[in-house]
Amino acid sequence: MADRRSATIKDVAAAAGVGIATVSRVFSGTGAVADATRERVLAAARELDYRPSALGRGLKLRRSGGIGLIVPDVTDPFCAELVAGVLACARTLGGHVIVDAAHGDPEREAEIVDRFVEQRVDGIIARPAGETADWRAAARVCSSVVFADRILPGLAEIPTVLADDAGGVRSLAEYLVGLGHRRIAFLGAAAPGGEPGVRERAFRDTLERLGVPAEDDLVVAARPARDAAYAAAAGLLQRRADVTAVVAAEHLLGEAAVLVARELDLRVPADVSIAMVDDVPWAELCDPPLTAVARPGRDIGYRACELLLREPARRGRGGPVRLPTELVVRGSCGALRAGRR
């Protein structure tokens, strides 16, 4: 027996008792359609198992119907969670996602943005590497741009979803001070002369508020790359044997601190407590398991996609959306031993 003929837009129009143009407006989302008429068209489409052509809609609207997503590195555990959140939201809301990685290179990121604009994606979600890309132009051509996990100076009009990193570092610093630590190092500060990031400022401000000196020699600049992180951690722990706790600003720096401590035969936490920002899967597998600030990567991705697709009225209003972090206490931090004060 021959396959049943696929329903067409004409069939839906006839079944709903409306014109073809009305059916087109319902499925394209353009033009005014009365609620009762829209429901009648949708009911007829369901009854006929009608599937509008995504390619046809894209050609008429001069858009691809996709969301462009730019992250630094798809293999990074936090970025992988962010991507998973965007994909989950897009699947729920009927969108599809095109993913690319800029690897922290602003020039490469600008090329990706230009390509997405040429493809006429419906919107772009990015964890931006820098200001090289023309984000304002991209937002004008696409329906919107949303930043995830990073905000760029001078682009306050771009809606942004962030983790409450300041709150997470604050809770971690308070926890270590509560354990009796006073010589606490921060690994991952801005380069000398650079503007301190949110995490570094929260660390310094919290120690100052608690009456603990944030010694400049213990606030160490380090890039989140394995070689640079290892060199910074080794320099810190060899130069300052009196350090009793280390706060790593992100997971590659935390990994470096753990490796250097092992190579120097420092016991964790008996000789030095170690904690980090980003609760990546390997943190729980360390010996001892690593105390960490859990940042909601998946929720950030989901919320950014939701903001792009579902809440255009909120874009650019009320400042960044901040999602809470959580301090996960494990065995890598301990009370300060007598004689090390």
C-alpha positions, 0 to 999 in steps of 0.5 A: 500500500502506498504511503499516506500523503504528508499533510500540506499547509493547504490541508491545514487551512481547509480543516481549520476553515481559514486562509493559507496566510493565517496558517503561515502567520501561526507557524511563523510567529509573525502577524496578529492572529486571534487566540481562538483562531490560533488554537483552531489551526494548531488543533487541525495541524495536530489532527493532520500530523502536519509538520511545517518546514523549518528550512522554508520558515528560515528562507522566508524569515532570512534566519536559520532558526538556530542558536549560536553558542560560543564557549572557550573549550567544550572539553572543560568540565564547567563549559560542558555543563554550560553547553548541556544546560543550553541544549536542554533548554533549547530542546524543551523550547523547540530550538537547535544549537550550533556550538563552536569553541574560541579557546580563549582567543578573542580574534577567533571568537570574532570570526565565529561571531561573524560566521553566526551573523552571516548564517542569520542565527536567531540569537547568540549565547557566549562565554565571551573571551574579549571585546574584539567581536562586535557584539552590538552589531551581532545583537542588532542582526540576530534577535539577541546576544546573551552572555553566560558566566562573564560580563564585559565592561561597557556592554551593560546592555547585553543581558548576562547570566552569572554565578554569584562568584563573590558569594562563593569565595566569601563563604570559602574565605570565612570557612577557612578563617573559622578553622583558624587559618591566617596565612591564606594564599589566593592562587589566580589573581590578576596580572600585576597592574591588572584589574582584580577580578570578582573572585580576587576582590571578594577574597581580599574584602572578606579577609579585611572584614575578618581582620586577617591580613591579605598579604600581597605576597600571598595573592599570586597571579596565575593564568588558568593554563596547566603549565602556568598554573603549575609554575605559579603554585610551585613558586608559591609553596616553595617561597612561602612554606608558612602558608597554611591554606590555599584558595585556587580561583578555578579548577586548573589552578586547584589541580596544580596546587594539589600536584605541587603539594604532593611533590613537595611531600606536603600533607593535605590538610595536615600541612596545608589546606587546599580549596578551589572554585569550581566543583568539577567531578575529579574534586570528589575523587582526590585523596582527600576529596577537595573542598570546592565552591560549586558553580551552577554551570548547567543552570547558567546555560539553561537560564541564558537560553531561556532568556534568549528564547522566552523572555525578550522583555527582560533582556538588558533590564535589571542588570545581570541574573545571578545564580547562587553558588554552594560551598561543598566542604570535604576533607582537604581543609582542616583546622589549623594545627597548634604551632602553625599560627 
